[in-house]
Structures are given as structure tokens and as C-alpha cells.
Amino acid sequence: MSRIKYYYDPKSCKYERYTRSTWDVTISILGLISLSSIMAIAGVMIFHHYFDSPKELSLKNENKELMLYYKLLEEEVNTIDEMVADLQERDDNLYRVIFESEPIPSTVRKAGFGGNERYKNIIQKGLKKEKMILSVMEKVDQLKRKLYVQSVSYDELSETALNKEEYWASIPAIQPIHNEELNNLASGFGIRLHPILKVRKMHTGIDFSAPKGTPIYATGDGVIDLIQTEFGGYGKNIIIDHGFGFTTRYAHMNDFNVKKGQKVKRGDCIGYVGNTGSSTAPHVHYEIIKDGVHVNPVHYFFKDLDPLEYDRILELASKENQSLS
């Protein structure tokens, strides 16, 4: 029950009952509503200042998760970067040393991608975590660059390795006939007494004596470049082009077992020992020509001889005896 209010009226000299006008009631109500609204707004602001709404709480948890994943991602990027650095180290100081290739300059490995223009779209968005995002993207781009350079390096090394494999297979590195006892080497490379002219003359190859019909083998991979028959000189002879500046000649043969242009592998039978041309006994005259110059074939017999056998054949080849052709 509301209290009844009175006021003193000087005119009537007595207390009169106070009656509120409609305007007073309206003002009171509006004041109450305003005060209530202000207090409600203040309460909500205070509540939101100290307490999170369910949506804000969800977003904050999501941000924490994202930051955790970012840290994990950054650690993974750093780990991969260390692995790439290890690959680069082995590439420059092991693989390229083995294949006699120059190391890749550090300026090439660390070359950039063109500055901040690359990240223009991200910068324009004005993201709160812009620095963090740009940092990761720059690291990823650097890794992509390093991996690209390393991939190109491995392609080069792979090609070099294949060339090296082809090179070692092509070198004339065995004797042209079976000579297990080392008894077939009849005359070495150098100045020798010519069997017909009876004068000291340069002997441009090595003579291996063997019975007529003994198989003659290609001493390295190559292509049959020449098959010819001379009535004097080399008689029936074959020239193999091994590539890499190497060619070999097999002379005084009795018969051929290959055709011109045919590819041969080291150890393939290309013909048979004979006594054709300027020859005094069945044998094969064997030459190695490197970059157009005759070289001593005995220096290339490293594939089918052990060190003691090699020393022995060097000794036999050094004797200044009479050649067979």
C-alpha cells in the first residue's frame, strides 16, 4: 500500500493531500526506465568484461588450437629446413666430390622469391596475425626454393652418374684375348725391331700371340666403326669407337664376328685371331687411340688383372724384342 503524502497550503492554512499529476507520473516512469536501462547496460558491460560469452569462449578455444597447430607447423618447417641443410651439405661435400662436380654456390641456394610483392594480397587484408602468417609463408617459400635447387642438383648428378657409368663401361680395360697365364704377350708398345724391315721402329700397339681362330674380345663398350681387309699392313682389322675420345684397333684377324655399326659390350667376341696382312705369325695386334694419339694399351689392363699380374705384364711389355707385325 502506497504512502499518502500531504503538503501545507499557506492560503488555506492547513495540510492538503498531495495528488500527483499525469506528467509527474510519466516523468517518474521514464526516469525509472532510463535508470534501469543504464544499470542493465552497465551490468552487461561489466559481465562481458569479466566473463566470456559461449561464442567468445568457443572462438578463444579455437584460437588457442590454431596457435598450437601454428607452433607445431613452425617446428615441422624448421625440422624440414634442417633436413634440407643436411642434404645440401652431403650434396656439396660428398656427392659432388665423388663425381668431380663443382659445389652449388650459396647465392644460388639462398636466392629469394622477389620480396614482399609476393605477399601483397595478405598485407592488404591487414590481418592481426599478419607477421606470423608471413613468417611461415616466407619459410615455406625458402624451403620450396631450396628443394627445387636440390632437385636440379640431383638431376645433374644423376646424369653425371649415368655418364660416369657409361664412361667406365666404355674404357678399353681388358686384354683382347684370354691370357690367364700372361704368356701370350709377345711384344709391347714402343720402339721395337720390325720383323720384316729389320729396323727399330715405333710399334703403336701390343701383340698377343695365339693359335689361329682364338676368339678376340671387345675391350670396352662401343660401336663397330670400321671393318676392313688390307692385303698388307693391318690385314683384316676392326676399329671400335668407344666414345669419350677412345678407339681401339684389332688387326691381322682371320675372320670377323660383327658388322659395321653394331653395338658391342666389353667381352663380346668380335672376331678371331689370324695371320693376315704384314704378319709373321698368328696373333692379334691391339691398339688404343685416345683423342687421336696412340697410347700404351698395357696401362689400361686394370679390369682383369690383380696388382701382381699387372706388374708382371708391365715387365713383359717393357722388353724391347721383335714385334710380330
Protein Blocks (a to p, Z undefined) as FASTA:
>chain_A
ZZddddddfklopacdddddfklmmmmmmmmmmmmmmmmmmmmmmmmmmpccfklmmmmm
mmmmmmmmmmmmmmmmmmmmmmmmmmmmmmmmmmmmmnopacddfklmmpcehijmlmmm
mmmnopaklmmmmmmmmmmmmmmmmmmmmmmmmmmmmmmmmmmmmmmmmpccbdfbdcfk
opmbmbdcdjdddfklopacddfbdcddddehiacddfbdcddfbdcddfbhnlpadddd
ebjoiacddehiabdcbdehiacdehiafbdcdfehjdfbdcddddddeehiacdfklmm
mmlccfklmmmmmmmmmpccddfZZ
